[in-house]
Amino acid sequence: MEHRTQLIVVDASVLPEVISKVLEVKKLLAGREEKSSAAACKRVGISRSAYYKYKNCVYSYEDKITQRIINLQAVLRDEAGVLSNVLSALYDADANILTVNQNIPIDSVASVTFSVRLNGEVQSPHQLEAVLRTVQGVVDVKILSGE
């Protein structure tokens, strides 16, 4: 029989405390606040076996479901400060930059791809695209994909 993963959303207040603590351990490890799972587990007060039992099955709703990650491609003029201005525009739009990949300029333009997470009340991907088009030195912007 095939096993299908079923995701459900449950208010944390009705779950055993260990689930919240597993999320806390994962956060400590991801933020490098603790160097080992043993130290992180000790800090939050759960056993390592409890952590390992749930770590691959427990995710924060914000982390797993509402990431709002989009991938953009921009063509930028090969001029000093253009990429910096684009990054500043992304920051001003409250977009968390996940990756930036820039190709070597050819014919005085460079292709750059960005993966960004839209935070909070950030505008739609199309509004972000429009904002980036206004940055001096941006030749073109396209949305490649998005959640």
C-alpha positions in Angstrom: 0.0 0.0 0.0 1.3 3.4 -1.0 1.9 5.9 1.8 0.8 9.5 1.0 1.9 12.4 3.0 -1.0 14.4 4.5 -0.4 17.9 5.7 -2.8 19.5 8.2 -2.8 22.8 10.1 -3.3 22.5 13.8 -3.3 25.3 16.4 -0.1 24.8 18.4 -2.0 25.2 21.7 -3.6 21.8 21.3 -0.4 19.9 20.5 2.0 18.3 22.9 4.7 20.7 24.1 7.4 18.6 22.5 6.2 19.7 19.0 6.8 23.4 19.8 10.2 22.5 21.4 11.2 20.6 18.2 10.5 23.7 16.2 12.6 25.7 18.7 15.5 23.3 18.3 15.3 23.5 14.5 15.4 27.3 14.7 18.4 27.3 17.1 20.3 25.0 14.8 19.4 26.9 11.6 20.4 30.2 13.2 23.6 28.6 14.5 22.8 29.6 18.0 23.7 26.1 19.1 26.4 24.0 17.5 24.8 20.6 18.0 21.4 19.0 18.2 22.4 17.7 21.7 23.1 21.3 22.9 20.0 22.7 21.4 17.8 19.9 22.8 19.4 20.4 26.3 18.7 24.2 26.0 15.0 23.8 25.2 14.5 20.8 27.5 13.7 17.8 25.3 15.5 14.6 24.6 17.5 14.1 21.4 15.3 11.0 20.6 12.2 13.2 20.7 13.9 15.7 18.4 14.9 13.1 15.9 11.5 11.4 16.0 9.7 14.6 14.8 12.4 16.8 13.1 11.6 15.8 9.6 7.8 16.0 10.1 7.3 19.2 11.9 7.4 22.6 10.2 6.2 26.0 11.2 3.2 27.2 9.1 5.1 30.3 8.1 8.2 28.4 7.0 6.4 25.6 5.1 3.2 27.0 3.6 3.4 30.8 3.2 6.9 31.3 1.9 5.8 33.4 -1.1 9.1 32.8 -2.9 9.5 34.2 -6.4 12.2 34.0 -9.0 13.0 37.0 -11.2 15.4 37.6 -14.1 16.7 41.0 -14.8 18.8 42.4 -17.5 21.1 45.2 -16.1 23.3 47.7 -17.7 27.0 47.1 -17.0 27.4 50.3 -15.0 28.7 50.8 -11.4 25.9 50.8 -8.8 23.1 49.2 -10.9 23.1 45.9 -9.0 23.4 47.7 -5.7 20.4 49.9 -6.6 18.3 46.8 -7.5 19.2 45.2 -4.2 18.3 48.4 -2.4 14.9 48.4 -4.2 14.3 44.8 -3.1 15.1 45.7 0.4 12.8 48.8 0.4 10.0 46.5 -0.9 10.6 44.2 2.2 11.7 41.4 -0.1 14.1 39.0 1.6 16.8 38.1 -0.9 17.6 34.4 -1.0 19.9 34.1 -4.0 21.5 36.3 -6.6 23.2 34.9 -9.7 24.9 37.3 -12.1 26.3 36.4 -15.5 29.3 38.1 -17.0 28.3 41.2 -19.0 28.0 40.8 -22.8 27.3 43.8 -25.0 27.3 46.0 -21.9 24.4 44.2 -20.1 24.4 41.3 -17.6 21.6 38.8 -16.8 20.9 38.5 -13.1 18.5 36.1 -11.5 17.1 36.7 -8.0 15.1 34.4 -5.7 13.3 36.5 -3.1 10.7 35.9 -0.3 8.0 38.4 -0.1 7.5 39.4 3.5 4.5 40.7 5.4 2.2 43.0 3.4 4.6 43.2 0.4 2.9 43.8 -2.9 2.3 41.2 -5.5 5.1 39.8 -7.7 3.9 41.9 -10.6 4.0 45.1 -8.5 7.6 44.1 -7.4 8.4 43.6 -11.1 7.1 47.1 -11.8 9.1 48.6 -9.0 12.3 47.0 -10.3 11.6 48.4 -13.8 11.9 51.9 -12.4 15.4 51.4 -11.2 17.9 53.3 -13.3 20.0 50.8 -15.3 17.4 48.1 -15.4 16.8 47.1 -19.0 14.2 44.3 -18.4 12.6 42.3 -15.6 10.7 39.0 -15.9 9.0 36.8 -13.3 10.3 33.3 -13.9 8.3 31.5 -11.2 6.5 32.0 -7.9 4.5 30.5 -5.2 
